[in-house]
Amino acid sequence: MSTEPELFGKVAQILEEARSSVVRTVNHAMVAAYWLIGREIVEEEQKGKRRAEYGDRLLQDLSSRLTERFEKGFSVINLKLFRKFYLVYKERDIKGYAPRTLSQHCETGNLPSPLDSRGDCFSPALSWTHYRLLMRVESEHARSFYEIEAERQRWSSRQLERQINSFLF
């Protein structure tokens, strides 16, 4: 009888770690997907000579079609955020991306520094909410500082926002 609580604790810990890993993997894949969506939008707009009217129509049409197919998360506002995300982090080109090979491009154990423009990865420790906050930081050096520290210190998005608002950099 005394081993049952111990067994339960071990099994529960295994399941909690697995679930946490799944959440991190999904968040990481979605961050990369949003960057790629932003890249596609920017490239399509450039073909359209970046006319404001064309860009607005493009985003409205894309939003409608994506919302019809995937339901939530693809408002015009979100598509603009994806475009901004790409523009802010365009040096992190994810070359040769295919969904089944993303993990090959962004190994979780050996991440390049965000200061290294050759890096092609986003931190699996940071969520889309983290990156939305980081995009608000205008200085590239400050943004890199906050990104590195958020990963090292395992800041939640609320902690990151507090650090940015307190001008820690």
Rosetta silent file (secondary structure, phi, psi, omega in degrees, C-alpha in Angstrom):
SEQUENCE: MSTEPELFGKVAQILEEARSSVVRTVNHAMVAAYWLIGREIVEEEQKGKRRAEYGDRLLQDLSSRLTERFEKGFSVINLKLFRKFYLVYKERDIKGYAPRTLSQHCETGNLPSPLDSRGDCFSPALSWTHYRLLMRVESEHARSFYEIEAERQRWSSRQLERQINSFLF
SCORE:     score description
SCORE:     0.000 S_00000001
   1 L     0.000  -35.657 -176.931    0.000    0.000    0.000 S_00000001
   2 L   -70.363  -20.542  179.005    2.775    2.465    0.753 S_00000001
   3 H   -82.265  -19.908 -178.741    4.173    2.144   -2.789 S_00000001
   4 H   -60.896  -48.451  177.024    0.868    3.118   -4.422 S_00000001
   5 H   -61.700  -36.449  178.903    1.163    6.857   -3.552 S_00000001
   6 H   -66.727  -43.411  177.726    4.793    6.780   -4.670 S_00000001
   7 H   -62.197  -45.725  178.397    3.843    5.056   -7.955 S_00000001
   8 H   -57.446  -46.014 -179.840    1.020    7.526   -8.485 S_00000001
   9 H   -59.875  -42.955  179.907    3.405   10.443   -7.912 S_00000001
  10 H   -66.117  -45.048 -179.947    5.926    9.108  -10.425 S_00000001
  11 H   -65.588  -42.526  178.462    3.281    8.397  -13.067 S_00000001
  12 H   -60.934  -41.085  179.217    1.645   11.788  -12.513 S_00000001
  13 H   -64.429  -42.353  177.900    5.023   13.514  -12.912 S_00000001
  14 H   -59.227  -46.449 -179.404    5.694   11.643  -16.175 S_00000001
  15 H   -65.705  -41.010  178.915    2.301   12.702  -17.545 S_00000001
  16 H   -63.899  -40.898  178.301    2.722   16.324  -16.431 S_00000001
  17 H   -66.346  -39.616  178.881    6.147   16.537  -18.075 S_00000001
  18 H   -64.858  -44.676  179.078    4.788   14.980  -21.279 S_00000001
  19 H   -63.316  -41.506  178.400    1.869   17.411  -21.408 S_00000001
  20 H   -62.263  -41.149  178.396    4.163   20.337  -20.766 S_00000001
  21 H   -63.338  -40.729  179.037    6.439   19.160  -23.564 S_00000001
  22 H   -63.258  -44.813 -179.874    3.487   18.877  -25.953 S_00000001
  23 H   -60.868  -45.842  179.234    2.349   22.415  -25.133 S_00000001
  24 H   -61.639  -41.461 -179.445    5.872   23.797  -25.716 S_00000001
  25 H   -64.762  -44.315  178.899    6.145   21.915  -29.011 S_00000001
  26 H   -63.858  -46.325  179.092    2.775   23.184  -30.227 S_00000001
  27 H   -58.797  -43.593 -179.361    3.589   26.767  -29.163 S_00000001
  28 H   -62.640  -44.303  179.661    6.949   26.585  -30.925 S_00000001
  29 H   -64.468  -37.631  179.731    5.368   25.258  -34.123 S_00000001
  30 H   -70.001  -37.791  176.140    2.712   27.986  -34.053 S_00000001
  31 H   -59.618  -46.934  178.473    5.319   30.728  -33.574 S_00000001
  32 H   -62.989  -40.593  179.383    7.161   29.419  -36.646 S_00000001
  33 H   -62.788  -41.800  179.940    3.865   29.144  -38.553 S_00000001
  34 H   -64.978  -38.761  176.606    2.970   32.760  -37.749 S_00000001
  35 H   -62.285  -44.407 -178.901    6.408   33.913  -38.955 S_00000001
  36 H   -66.649  -38.858  176.046    5.932   31.947  -42.175 S_00000001
  37 H   -62.224  -43.929  177.240    2.421   33.349  -42.692 S_00000001
  38 H   -58.946  -41.922  178.647    3.871   36.839  -42.210 S_00000001
  39 H   -61.850  -44.426 -179.789    6.563   36.085  -44.795 S_00000001
  40 H   -62.902  -40.954  178.867    3.975   34.911  -47.325 S_00000001
  41 H   -63.301  -47.034 -179.471    1.880   38.036  -46.772 S_00000001
  42 H   -61.243  -44.952 -179.369    4.896   40.337  -47.208 S_00000001
  43 H   -64.430  -38.189  178.342    6.025   38.536  -50.366 S_00000001
  44 H   -68.069  -41.139  178.367    2.527   38.699  -51.851 S_00000001
  45 H   -63.905  -37.947 -179.936    2.223   42.403  -51.016 S_00000001
  46 H   -65.121  -34.471  174.822    5.575   43.117  -52.646 S_00000001
  47 H   -64.387  -30.795  179.072    4.309   41.540  -55.864 S_00000001
  48 L   -90.063   17.465  178.575    1.399   43.968  -55.566 S_00000001
  49 L    57.634   24.449  173.785    3.838   46.870  -55.184 S_00000001
  50 L    53.881   32.356  175.868    2.683   47.289  -51.583 S_00000001
  51 L   -68.686  136.772 -176.485   -0.277   49.463  -52.493 S_00000001
  52 H   -58.621  -45.971 -178.377   -2.364   50.119  -49.386 S_00000001
  53 H   -61.650  -43.512  179.098   -5.665   49.276  -51.076 S_00000001
  54 H   -62.838  -45.164 -179.602   -4.277   46.006  -52.445 S_00000001
  55 H   -61.699  -42.330  178.708   -2.826   45.061  -49.050 S_00000001
  56 H   -63.061  -45.625  179.065   -6.119   45.748  -47.262 S_00000001
  57 H   -63.522  -42.853  179.633   -8.093   43.670  -49.762 S_00000001
  58 H   -57.200  -49.339 -178.208   -5.500   40.910  -49.611 S_00000001
  59 H   -68.103  -37.928  178.718   -5.693   40.689  -45.817 S_00000001
  60 H   -65.038  -44.147  179.270   -9.495   40.914  -45.727 S_00000001
  61 H   -65.273  -46.656  179.921   -9.855   38.136  -48.281 S_00000001
  62 H   -60.965  -44.026  179.122   -7.228   35.973  -46.598 S_00000001
  63 H   -59.391  -47.552 -179.680   -8.823   36.520  -43.189 S_00000001
  64 H   -60.003  -46.686 -177.279  -12.274   35.535  -44.475 S_00000001
  65 H   -68.128  -41.467  178.823  -11.027   32.404  -46.185 S_00000001
  66 H   -67.906  -39.921  179.373   -8.839   31.270  -43.267 S_00000001
  67 H   -64.845  -39.067  177.431  -11.599   31.939  -40.735 S_00000001
  68 H   -62.148  -39.371 -176.897  -14.026   29.922  -42.858 S_00000001
  69 H   -85.098  -42.163 -173.286  -11.610   26.999  -42.933 S_00000001
  70 H  -110.841   -0.552  178.892   -9.896   27.187  -39.503 S_00000001
  71 L    74.323  -98.532 -170.613  -12.478   29.204  -37.541 S_00000001
  72 L   -96.497  161.255  169.479  -10.656   31.419  -35.007 S_00000001
  73 L    98.982    0.942 -174.751   -7.348   33.266  -34.905 S_00000001
  74 L  -126.261   42.647  174.922   -7.106   34.764  -38.373 S_00000001
  75 L   -67.407  164.875  176.591   -8.640   38.210  -38.092 S_00000001
  76 H   -58.955  -38.747  179.012   -7.170   41.020  -40.175 S_00000001
  77 H   -60.740  -45.514  178.874   -5.561   42.323  -36.969 S_00000001
  78 H   -64.883  -40.291  178.222   -3.842   38.976  -36.362 S_00000001
  79 H   -62.257  -36.595  175.866   -2.678   38.773  -39.976 S_00000001
  80 H   -65.986  -37.504  176.274   -1.150   42.234  -39.574 S_00000001
  81 H   -64.602  -40.173  178.359    0.603   40.996  -36.425 S_00000001
  82 H   -62.696  -41.628  178.222    1.980   37.997  -38.358 S_00000001
  83 H   -62.687  -45.190  179.126    3.253   40.373  -41.045 S_00000001
  84 H   -63.348  -40.811  178.811    4.876   42.588  -38.407 S_00000001
  85 H   -56.744  -46.787  178.033    6.375   39.513  -36.715 S_00000001
  86 H   -62.030  -46.773 -176.905    8.051   38.526  -39.955 S_00000001
  87 H   -63.533  -36.664  179.553    9.299   42.067  -40.597 S_00000001
  88 H   -71.915  -35.412 -175.043   10.729   42.388  -37.074 S_00000001
  89 L  -117.144   30.898 -174.193   12.415   38.966  -37.191 S_00000001
  90 L   -66.950  -17.001  177.782   13.048   38.507  -40.917 S_00000001
  91 L   -70.447  -11.671 -178.914   16.740   37.727  -40.332 S_00000001
  92 L   -94.921   51.560 -177.353   15.642   34.394  -38.849 S_00000001
  93 L   -55.389  124.161  176.434   14.873   32.808  -42.166 S_00000001
  94 L   -93.933   90.563 -173.833   13.519   29.301  -41.686 S_00000001
  95 L   -72.801  140.027  174.328   14.984   27.816  -44.831 S_00000001
  96 L    61.339   33.573 -175.788   13.369   24.841  -46.489 S_00000001
  97 L   -66.908  135.674  165.023   10.496   24.719  -44.021 S_00000001
  98 L  -143.103  141.562 -175.387    8.039   21.877  -44.127 S_00000001
  99 H   -50.984  -37.280 -176.644    5.845   21.087  -41.118 S_00000001
 100 H   -76.518  -11.465 -177.814    7.359   17.635  -40.686 S_00000001
 101 H  -114.268    7.044 -178.897   10.912   19.027  -40.694 S_00000001
 102 H   -57.113  -41.871 -178.602   10.542   22.065  -38.426 S_00000001
 103 H   -64.070  -27.165  177.118   12.145   20.192  -35.545 S_00000001
 104 H   -69.792  -29.022 -179.190   15.140   19.467  -37.754 S_00000001
 105 H   -84.528  -28.245 -174.371   15.590   23.219  -38.269 S_00000001
 106 L  -127.161   74.457  178.617   15.087   24.262  -34.646 S_00000001
 107 L   -65.717  127.358 -174.966   16.733   21.758  -32.334 S_00000001
 108 L   -68.982  -24.141 -177.202   15.610   22.611  -28.809 S_00000001
 109 L   -86.301  -11.478 -172.966   18.919   21.725  -27.214 S_00000001
 110 L  -138.950   64.686 -177.419   21.162   23.903  -29.353 S_00000001
 111 L   -81.143  137.319  173.440   19.509   27.245  -30.003 S_00000001
 112 L   -71.895  154.825  176.621   21.470   30.051  -31.621 S_00000001
 113 L   -66.898  140.642  175.815   21.578   33.330  -29.777 S_00000001
 114 L   -60.194  -19.276  177.720   18.910   35.808  -30.933 S_00000001
 115 L   -77.367  -15.516 -178.465   21.808   38.223  -31.429 S_00000001
 116 L   -87.007  106.224 -175.455   23.271   35.881  -34.041 S_00000001
 117 L   -66.260  -10.877  176.459   21.680   36.922  -37.323 S_00000001
 118 L   -81.286  -12.638 -178.342   22.568   33.531  -38.772 S_00000001
 119 L   -66.165  141.421 -179.199   20.141   31.869  -36.356 S_00000001
 120 L  -119.639   22.466 -173.586   17.007   30.488  -37.909 S_00000001
 121 L  -126.207  158.827  169.844   15.079   29.547  -34.777 S_00000001
 122 L  -112.296  147.984 -176.825   12.730   30.922  -32.224 S_00000001
 123 L   -64.909  127.170  175.922   13.038   29.833  -28.634 S_00000001
 124 L   -69.033  -12.228  178.725   10.724   26.925  -27.802 S_00000001
 125 L   -81.497  -12.380 -176.802   10.569   28.383  -24.283 S_00000001
 126 L  -111.037  137.359 -178.075    8.758   31.495  -25.538 S_00000001
 127 L   -91.838  174.990  175.117    5.140   31.622  -26.662 S_00000001
 128 H   -58.785  -36.948  178.382    3.408   33.754  -29.267 S_00000001
 129 H   -61.804  -40.788  176.157    2.382   36.061  -26.409 S_00000001
 130 H   -58.840  -48.384 -176.653    6.056   36.567  -25.541 S_00000001
 131 H   -68.094  -32.276  174.961    6.869   37.469  -29.142 S_00000001
 132 H   -62.235  -40.203  177.200    3.900   39.835  -29.381 S_00000001
 133 H   -67.235  -43.664 -178.733    5.336   41.689  -26.388 S_00000001
 134 H   -62.959  -34.031 -179.983    8.856   41.629  -27.815 S_00000001
 135 H   -63.049  -23.047  179.517    7.652   43.117  -31.119 S_00000001
 136 L   -74.943  -18.004 -178.691    6.635   46.262  -29.224 S_00000001
 137 L   -80.935  115.908 -173.529   10.259   46.893  -28.205 S_00000001
 138 L   -72.249  -40.472 -177.702   11.648   49.210  -30.863 S_00000001
 139 L   -73.431  125.861  179.437   15.356   48.806  -30.166 S_00000001
 140 H   -61.557  -39.434  179.789   16.744   45.626  -31.693 S_00000001
 141 H   -66.462  -43.216  178.135   19.361   45.363  -28.919 S_00000001
 142 H   -64.718  -43.013  179.267   16.778   45.793  -26.171 S_00000001
 143 H   -59.441  -44.340  178.509   14.469   43.287  -27.878 S_00000001
 144 H   -63.708  -41.491  177.334   17.298   40.730  -28.063 S_00000001
 145 H   -57.836  -50.580 -178.138   18.170   41.347  -24.423 S_00000001
 146 H   -64.116  -37.295  179.420   14.591   40.747  -23.302 S_00000001
 147 H   -64.781  -46.079  179.606   14.281   37.659  -25.492 S_00000001
 148 H   -63.034  -47.068 -178.645   17.474   36.116  -24.118 S_00000001
 149 H   -66.780  -37.941  178.269   16.578   36.934  -20.513 S_00000001
 150 H   -61.695  -38.368  178.209   12.992   35.695  -20.891 S_00000001
 151 H   -71.416  -48.970 -177.872   14.348   32.378  -22.099 S_00000001
 152 H   -62.350  -44.420 -175.340   17.149   32.118  -19.497 S_00000001
 153 L   -88.525   -2.919 -179.251   15.031   33.224  -16.559 S_00000001
 154 L    56.363   46.634  179.847   11.934   31.354  -17.785 S_00000001
 155 L   -70.199  138.042  168.795    9.830   34.504  -17.541 S_00000001
 156 L   -70.867  169.815  178.377    6.105   34.153  -18.075 S_00000001
 157 H   -64.158  -32.578  176.999    4.624   36.619  -20.534 S_00000001
 158 H   -66.655  -40.837  177.948    3.422   38.698  -17.566 S_00000001
 159 H   -65.474  -40.884  177.756    6.929   38.782  -16.113 S_00000001
 160 H   -61.696  -45.616  179.259    8.340   39.773  -19.499 S_00000001
 161 H   -60.207  -41.693  178.546    5.795   42.568  -19.832 S_00000001
 162 H   -62.260  -42.960 -179.922    6.662   43.807  -16.335 S_00000001
 163 H   -65.425  -41.459  178.615   10.401   43.818  -17.181 S_00000001
 164 H   -64.012  -46.023 -177.976    9.813   45.679  -20.448 S_00000001
 165 H   -67.385  -23.770  178.489    7.567   48.246  -18.735 S_00000001
 166 L   -89.750    2.195  179.096   10.156   48.782  -15.984 S_00000001
 167 L    57.204   44.060  178.906   12.831   49.489  -18.653 S_00000001
 168 L   -53.439  -39.095 -179.482   15.101   46.776  -17.266 S_00000001
 169 L   -64.496    0.000    0.000   17.283   47.096  -20.359 S_00000001
